[in-house]
Amino acid sequence: MSVRIGIIGCGKITERASLPNLVNYKGKAEVKALCDIDDGRAKLMASQFRLNGVDISKDWKSVVKRKDIDAIFVNTPNYLHEEVACGGAAAKKHILVEKPITISNSAAANMIKAAKKNSVLLMVEQTQRFDPVHQAAKKFIDTEKLGKINMVKGRIGHAGPEYWAGGNEGWFSDKKLSGGGALIDVGIHILDLLRWLSGKEVAEVCANIKTVEKPFPVEDNGSILMRFTDGALGHFEASWTTRPYEVMTWLYGENGKIHTSIGSEKPVIASMATVGKGKDPNSLLEDVYPEIGPGSGWGSAVHYFIDCVVKREKPFIDGEEGAKSMSVILAAYESSEKGCWVKVKY
Ligand SMILES: NC(=O)c1ccc[n+]([C@@H]2O[C@H](COP(=O)([O-])OP(=O)(O)OC[C@H]3O[C@@H](n4cnc5c(N)ncnc54)[C@H](O)[C@@H]3O)[C@@H](O)[C@H]2O)c1
């Protein structure tokens, strides 16, 4: 079966992630409609990816009504995710929505409810989980060789949305449209990754966020302390002033630690300590380099969603999971405003 797709929002993520990985999934996925309020973008994407005969439109409501579409990709600015996803669900289309799932707890609840009511799949594209480096780390962590994990930290940073969006940061720096700055844009990637790698849930956060460099009304950097429900501690940083791009995690357990760093020569290292009676756990037993599989985060996420639709299988990063990560980010904004620790409202 070939899954028939309508893409709503034909900007950068459609050009760089969705379309390349749909057209290369031959026989499994077929792009039927491209929609953007700027139909020039939709037409450009159709010609760039040689999608002859694809439907071009400006109105997402006409796309979700189409009988020849099984699923939609919601690739619009963040504030529109709820409206488009709920409309898609009502029209019985499966949904792959870009991160962050949306920008409020009530909007996320509406999306989850709409998907359930209409028996359609809702997946949130938290692509860091799919990066082969992070998949390798997760596989190692799941062996439980590290013992109980008691401390985690992560950092994600790039040069800012203006470098992604071709010189104009656009809606990314308008809080009403985006939900915030670096924290909700990239912080949600690293926070979601830490939640998934550790298997822990964040109970409360204390945030330190600021616009330190850019002429934007939203924060360009954030540093967030976390307390997990199991008593472990954590910390993550999100930045729009980091050059070059980086994504890093560290997880510390009773028997050793694991470090990931995208783009480095050895992107996953698990360092095991000499533990046990009479041993000195400060000394290294061995460094382990978990095997990293092929592919890319963006590609694997798109292909995984298509496979879930074919099998009617609930994605492991579903609406509830996406909403949990967003709730932590919203609590961090509240903490920054109030200047105190804030409990995450799930
Ligand atoms: N997973 C990732 O790694 C990743 C990376 C970048 C962006 N994103 C997410 O992807 C989404 C889109 O980001 P982008 O970088 O492509 O932004 P973009 O500004 O490049 O593209 C958004 C597109 O949506 C269109 N649009 C706006 N309103 C619309 C409407 N009512 N109907 C149809 N189209 C509409 C715009 O005209 C624009 O072409 C965001 O949620 C963003 O957070 C995810």
The ligand as an SDF file (V2000), in Angstrom:
LIG
                    3D

 44 48  0  0  0  0  0  0  0  0999 V2000
   11.8010   18.7450   13.1650 N   0  0  0  0  0  0  0  0  0  0  0  0
   12.6920   19.6890   12.8950 C   0  0  0  0  0  0  0  0  0  0  0  0
   13.9120   19.4650   12.9720 O   0  0  0  0  0  0  0  0  0  0  0  0
   12.2020   21.0570   12.4770 C   0  0  0  0  0  0  0  0  0  0  0  0
   13.0940   21.9740   11.9080 C   0  0  0  0  0  0  0  0  0  0  0  0
   12.5870   23.2090   11.5130 C   0  0  0  0  0  0  0  0  0  0  0  0
   11.2470   23.5290   11.6650 C   0  0  0  0  0  0  0  0  0  0  0  0
   10.4100   22.6180   12.2400 N   0  0  0  0  0  0  0  0  0  0  0  0
    8.9830   22.9200   12.4500 C   0  0  0  0  0  0  0  0  0  0  0  0
    8.3180   22.8890   11.1850 O   0  0  0  0  0  0  0  0  0  0  0  0
    7.2200   23.8130   11.1640 C   0  0  0  0  0  0  0  0  0  0  0  0
    7.3820   24.7350    9.9650 C   0  0  0  0  0  0  0  0  0  0  0  0
    8.6490   25.3840   10.0660 O   0  0  0  0  0  0  0  0  0  0  0  0
    9.4280   25.9110    8.7700 P   0  0  0  0  0  0  0  0  0  0  0  0
   10.8290   26.1180    9.1860 O   0  0  0  0  0  0  0  0  0  0  0  0
    9.1450   25.0490    7.6110 O   0  0  0  0  0  0  0  0  0  0  0  0
    8.7380   27.3250    8.6030 O   0  0  0  0  0  0  0  0  0  0  0  0
    8.5590   28.1690    7.2440 P   0  0  0  0  0  0  0  0  0  0  0  0
    8.2030   29.5400    7.6570 O   0  0  0  0  0  0  0  0  0  0  0  0
    9.7480   27.9440    6.3650 O   0  0  0  0  0  0  0  0  0  0  0  0
    7.3010   27.4490    6.5470 O   0  0  0  0  0  0  0  0  0  0  0  0
    5.9910   27.5590    7.0070 C   0  0  0  0  0  0  0  0  0  0  0  0
    5.0970   27.6350    5.7890 C   0  0  0  0  0  0  0  0  0  0  0  0
    3.7450   27.5910    6.2370 O   0  0  0  0  0  0  0  0  0  0  0  0
    2.9950   28.4370    5.3740 C   0  0  0  0  0  0  0  0  0  0  0  0
    1.7290   28.7820    5.9870 N   0  0  0  0  0  0  0  0  0  0  0  0
    1.4560   29.7370    6.9160 C   0  0  0  0  0  0  0  0  0  0  0  0
    0.1420   29.7570    7.2030 N   0  0  0  0  0  0  0  0  0  0  0  0
   -0.4440   28.7930    6.4520 C   0  0  0  0  0  0  0  0  0  0  0  0
   -1.7770   28.3230    6.3050 C   0  0  0  0  0  0  0  0  0  0  0  0
   -2.8030   28.8650    6.9630 N   0  0  0  0  0  0  0  0  0  0  0  0
   -2.0160   27.3270    5.4180 N   0  0  0  0  0  0  0  0  0  0  0  0
   -1.0030   26.7660    4.7040 C   0  0  0  0  0  0  0  0  0  0  0  0
    0.2960   27.1750    4.8100 N   0  0  0  0  0  0  0  0  0  0  0  0
    0.5770   28.1600    5.6770 C   0  0  0  0  0  0  0  0  0  0  0  0
    3.9160   29.6190    5.1360 C   0  0  0  0  0  0  0  0  0  0  0  0
    3.5400   30.3740    3.9960 O   0  0  0  0  0  0  0  0  0  0  0  0
    5.2610   28.9280    5.0040 C   0  0  0  0  0  0  0  0  0  0  0  0
    5.5780   28.6450    3.6420 O   0  0  0  0  0  0  0  0  0  0  0  0
    7.2850   24.5350   12.5090 C   0  0  0  0  0  0  0  0  0  0  0  0
    6.3850   23.9520   13.4050 O   0  0  0  0  0  0  0  0  0  0  0  0
    8.7210   24.3010   13.0040 C   0  0  0  0  0  0  0  0  0  0  0  0
    8.8460   24.3300   14.4100 O   0  0  0  0  0  0  0  0  0  0  0  0
   10.8590   21.3910   12.6290 C   0  0  0  0  0  0  0  0  0  0  0  0
  1  2  1  0
  2  3  2  0
  2  4  1  0
  4  5  1  0
  4 44  2  0
  5  6  2  0
  6  7  1  0
  7  8  2  0
  8  9  1  0
  8 44  1  0
  9 10  1  0
  9 42  1  0
 10 11  1  0
 11 12  1  0
 11 40  1  0
 12 13  1  0
 13 14  1  0
 14 15  2  0
 14 16  1  0
 14 17  1  0
 17 18  1  0
 18 19  2  0
 18 20  1  0
 18 21  1  0
 21 22  1  0
 22 23  1  0
 23 24  1  0
 23 38  1  0
 24 25  1  0
 25 26  1  0
 25 36  1  0
 26 27  1  0
 26 35  1  0
 27 28  2  0
 28 29  1  0
 29 30  1  0
 29 35  2  0
 30 31  1  0
 30 32  2  0
 32 33  1  0
 33 34  2  0
 34 35  1  0
 36 37  1  0
 36 38  1  0
 38 39  1  0
 40 41  1  0
 40 42  1  0
 42 43  1  0
M  CHG  2   8   1  16  -1
M  END
$$$$
